[in-house]
Each structure stands twice: as structure tokens, then as C-alpha cells.
């Protein structure tokens, strides 16, 4: 997750959409703005994630939406009805921006497929820098009790435990209704099948760094994988917190989830989409999450945590390949939907008809 700091320091993340006038949305015969029937909506969180998608999609229309982040005030769409939006980083921005688009009235999202695509920290036991992971579960790490680790009870591995429980091994009740989301299995499997052979980018500096890790897949080139994502607004790193991420994901998914990426926004975005589904605006079975590793969530053996953090910030290629590989891994799904819309418009088609 920390490669994001480097990207923020080296790339222009603000006001990127204000330099060009926004094109008007199409108008109906009655003179009112007609909603755009969107086939795919790409949801990114900040400018470096959005830029490769816009380069690939070549949008021709900008639709300003009241309530979007001031730095990203418009949704951009191309001639194939594939659109892209940028929410702003963190839970609050992701939820607010997604809700603004859903309830704007500017888009017909009833048959839209949503692809949440962003960078993340990655567990070296599950992937490597540049790997792109399709998620089955999105788990929120922030809804929890915390005791300072220096004051935690004897025998505890960390100070985190479920709300209104008294033990790290006790699964909490889901009082917030945002603790865990499960993505549609059919869409997940189709997305993975379509993209698993995608040629992903790599870089020399990242390849040299990953050789410090003693085992695969951390020391191997990036690949498209399937494992789950953990979200929270606190940026963390280290082996002990990584072990907590693994445990928390298993606990909240009854042992079915396999943690591999850590990010900030996905449960917030999914909650906004859930509200939209309850309002009859969209179909939750058409939502997918793709997260690419921009850094390891813990140092390699005998490397200090702070040393590892600084070393990864110096990897100029990490941010580039992570953002580019979102497109390389995500575009096969987007292209399949658009090119075979007659098969996809009514739901995920059978595997025999990709």
C-alpha cells in the first residue's frame, strides 16, 4: 500500500479534469438530459490508477456530476459505453463519490458491470509486486476493538478483536452490515478465466528487489491470481499486522476467505453500490474487484520494517507496473462484455460463451 506515497509525490493527482471543457450528455426529444446506458463502469480511487484506464479507453465524453470529489468532478465515457470515475482516496471519499454517481440520474446503471480497480499492499505468500488479484471477499479491518499491543492480555497475538466480543478468536456479529461483502462467484470465475493468461508488466528494479524474498510467489514475476482483499483507512506494514490480516479475513469469512491484498476503499464502495441495488438502480451480481500489488505488506526475512518501507518507496517501477497491470488484467473482462454485449447484457453468460 505504501508505494502510493511515492506516486503521490511524483505524479499530479489533482485538477486533472479541469483543463478541458466537459462534453454535454445526450439529450432526449423532450429536451431533458437522457441517462447514458453504461455497459461497464471502471471505479478508480486516484489519478495514477485512472490514467492508464483513460489511455486505454479513450473517452470521448465527460459528464460532470455534482457531489464528486473536486479533483475528479466528471465521469468519462467512450463510444462503447464504457465509463470511468475516480472517487478520491479513503473510505469517506469512495462512498460519497459512488453515491453521487448512482443517484445523479445521469446514468442508466440497470445493466452495468462495475469494476473496482486499484493498487494495494500484497501478502508475499500469495502474490508479488505487480500481481493482479480478483477478490471473492472484501473484509473491513477497521470495525474492531483495539487494545494497545503493549497492554494486551497475555497469550494474545495482537490487540485487535471483534466489536462486542472478548477474544481475538470470537467472530463478531455484523452489526454494521459492511464488515464483509462476497462478490458474485460466476462473475469472479469468468473474470479470472478471461484474464489469467494476460501478459503483465514487470520492471528491473522490482525484479531485483523481490529476489530478497525466499520463496514463490513473492520472488516470481507478477501473475493474475484469485485471493481476497482487506480494507481500512490505516496504512500499515509488518509481519505481525500481516498475520492479523490473514487471521481477520479467515475469521470473518468462516475460513473461506484468503487474504492477499490490503487497501482502503472497497467496503465503502461496495456499501454504496449495495444502497444503489436496494434502490433498484443496479445489480450487485455485476460487481468485481481487481487489486494489484504495489508493495509487499511486510519486509523480507531479516529486514527491518522501516527499512523495508523505505526500500519499497524507492522502487520507481512498482507504482508503474501495478497501475498498468490493472488494465492488462482487467481489460479482457471489459472487452468480453462490450464485444459480446448480446450475451452479457442479461447476466454473466455460461463459460462456453466467453
N, C-alpha and C positions, 0 to 999 in steps of 0.2 A: 504493500500500500504506500510505502514511503517514497517510491520513485515519483509519486505525484508532486512532492515538494520540488524536486528538480525541474519537473515540467512547468510548474507554476512560475519558477524563477527564470525560465528560458524562453517560454512561449507567451504570446499575447493572448490572454484569456478573456479580455473584456472588450466590449463595444464592437465586437467583430461584425455584428449585423447592422450597425447603424450607418455604414458608409454608403449603402446602396438603397434607393427607394424601394419600398415593398410593392410588389405587384398586387393588383386588386384580385379578390376572389371572384369566381364566375357569378354572374347574376342570372336570376330566373326571369321568366317572361313578365312576372308581376313587378319586377324592379327590385325585389329583395335579394340579398346575397344567398345563393344556393349552397348548401353544405357540400363539401368535397367528399366524395365516397373514397375513402382511403383503403388501399389494399394492405399495405404494410406501414406501420409507424415505428421508426427507429427512435429509441429513447436513450440519449447520452446525457452525461452529467456535467461535462465542462468542455471547453473549446478543443483541447488536444484530442479528446475522444471523438468529437463531432467532425473535425476537419477531414480525416480520411474517408468518412462516410459521404460527406458532401462532394469530395473529389470523385468518388466512385458513382454516386447517384446523379450528379449534375442537375441539381434542382433548377427549375425554371420559374417558380412562383414562391413568393414569400407572403405569408398570411399573418399579419400582426394579431396577437391575442392578448387582450387585457388580462393582467394578473400574472403574466410570465415574468421571469427574472429580468431586471432592467438590462442586463448584459446580453440576454438572449431573448429578445422580445417577439420573435416570429417563428412560426413553423415553416419549414421549407419543403416543397413538394416538386417532384419531377413529372414528366409526361406519362409515366407508368403508374401514377397514383401511389408512389412510394414517398413517404414524408419522413422528415427528421426534425426532432425537437431536442433542445438542451435545457435541462431542468435547473442547473446550478447545483453545487455540491452539498451533501449532507441531507439528513432526514427531512428537515423542515422545507428546504428548497424543493426537494424531489416531490414531496406530497403536494405542496402548494402549486407548483407548476403543472403537474399532471392533472390536478383537479381543474385548473384554469382551462386547459385544453379540452378536457372531457365535457365541461359544461359551457363551453363558449358558443355552441350552436354553429360553429364554422365547419364542423366535420361530421360526416356520417361514418360512425365507427362500428356499426352493427355487424359488419363482416370483416373488420380489420384484424390483422395479425400484428401483435406487439412484440418487438424485440428490444429488450433492455440490454444494452451493450456497454460495458465499462471495464476499466482496469481494476486490479486488485492485488493484494498480497497473496502468495500461494504457498501451500504446505509442501516442502521438498519431498515428502513421502508420496505425494500424489501428482506432482507436476513440476514444471520448471519455468523460469522466466521466459515469457513468450508463449507458453501453452495457453490454449483457449478451452474453457470448461463450461459445458452445458449443465445447468443445475436442475435437479429434481426437487430439492427442498431449499427454501430460503428461511434462515433462522435468525432471529433477533437476539444479539448478545447483550443488549443494553437493558432489557427488562429483567432486573435481578436485584437481589440484596448483595451488598458487598461489605465485607469486613476487611480492614487493612491487614495485609498479609502478616505484618509484624504482631498482630493481636489475634489472629485466628486460632480457633480451638486446636489442641493437639491432635495430630493424625489427619488433619485436612491437607489437601494438596494445594489449595488456593482459597481465597476468601470469598468466592462467589457461590451463591446458592439461590434457589428459586424463590420468587415472591411468595410470602406466607408459608414457607417451608422452614425446616430447621436443620437441613442436611444437604450437602452438595449432591447426594445420590437420590434425593427425592424430586420427582418430577412435579413441577408446579401446575396448578390449574391455569388454563389460558383465559384469564380474566380480561386481558386487553384485546383479545381476538386478533392480534397482529404478531404473536410470538413465532408462529410457524405458518408458512404457506407451502403447499405442494403444487407443483406445476403439472400440467396435463401430460400424462405418460405417452400418449400417441404422438403429440407434437414433439416432445422431447426425443423420442426414438427416431422420428423422421428427420429432425434437425441434426441429430448425431450421425445418422446413416449418410445423409447428404454431404456432410462436411468432414467426416473423419479422415478422408484421404486428401484434404486440402493441403497445398504446399504452403507452409508457414515461413515467415521471415525469421532470420537469426542475425546476430552480429558478432564480430570477433571479440569485442570486449566482454560481452555476456558469456560467450562460449568459454573464454579463458577463466572467468570468474566461477562458472558453475562446476568446473573441474575440481574445485576445492571440496565439493560435496562428494562423499564417499560412495554413493550408491545411486542407481537409477530410481525414479526418473529425473531426479534433480540434476544429475550430471550429463543428461542426454539432450539432444535438440528438442525444441518445442513440438508439441503434438496437440491434436484435438482430443479432448478427454471428456468423461462424464463424472462429475462429483459435485458436492453441494457447497452453498455459499452462506457465510455468516456475516451479518451486518450490524454495525454500531458506529456511532459518531466518534468514538475514541480511537485514535490511531495507536496501535500497539505493536510491539515486536518482542521476540524472545521465546525460548523453548518452553518455559513454564506457562506463559499465556497461550502458546500454541497448543500445549496439552489440554488446557482448559477449553479451547475452541473445539478440539476433537471431542472431548467429553460432553460438552454442552450440546453439540449437534446430535450426538448419539442419544443423549438423554431426552431431548425434546422431540425427537422423531421415533422414539421407541426402538432405537437400534437400527433403523432403516436408513438414516442419513449418514453420508460420509463427507466430513468436512474437507474442503481443499482451498477455498478462496475466502478472503476477508475484505469487506468493502463497507460502505456507509449506508447506501440509499435503498437497497432493493425492497426491504419490507415496507418502507414508506410508500414507494411507488406502487407496490402490489396492493397496499391498503387503499390507495386512491383508485386504482383500477377495480378493486372489489366494490367500492362505493358506486362506481360507474356501472358495474354489472348489475348491482341491486336496483339501479335506476333504469335499467333496460337499455343502456346505451352501448353495451359491448358484451362479448362472450369471453369469459375467463379461460376457457379451454384454448384460446388463441394467443396465449402469453408465453413467451420464452425468455430465459435469462442466459446470457453469454458473458462470462468474465474471463479476462486474460491476465496472466501473471506479469506484473511489472516489477516485482521484487519478491524475495523469499520472506516468509513471515518469521524466520528465526535464523541465527547465524549458523555457519558450518562448525564442525567439531573443533574445539579449542580456540574459536574466535570469540572475542568479547561481543556483547550485544551492541554497545555503542560503536565499536569498531566495525561491526557488520553493517550497521545503519549507515555510517559514513562511507564505507566502501561501495555500498549499493547506490548511494546518491551520486557517486562519481561515474556510474555506468551510463554513458551517454546513449548507448544503443538500447537500453532496457525500455525506456519510455516509447521510443520509436517502434520497436518490434511489437510491443504489447498493444499499442493503438492500431497499428497496421494489421495485426493478426485478428483483431475483432472483425475487420471487413473480410479478410481472407476466409475466416471460419464462418462468418455469418451470411455472406453473400450467396452461397449455394442455396440456403433456405429461401432467401428473398427472391432469387431468380426462379426457383421452382414455383413459388406462389404466383409470381407475376406471369411467367411464361405458360403456366398451366392453370390459369385462374378458373377455367371452367370446371376443373377437378377440385380446386381448393376452396372455392367460394362458399360451399356449403359445409365445410369442415375438413379436417385432415383426411386426405384420401388414403386408401389402403396402400401398403408398401409396394405392391405390384405396379402402382401408377404414381411414380415419383413426381 
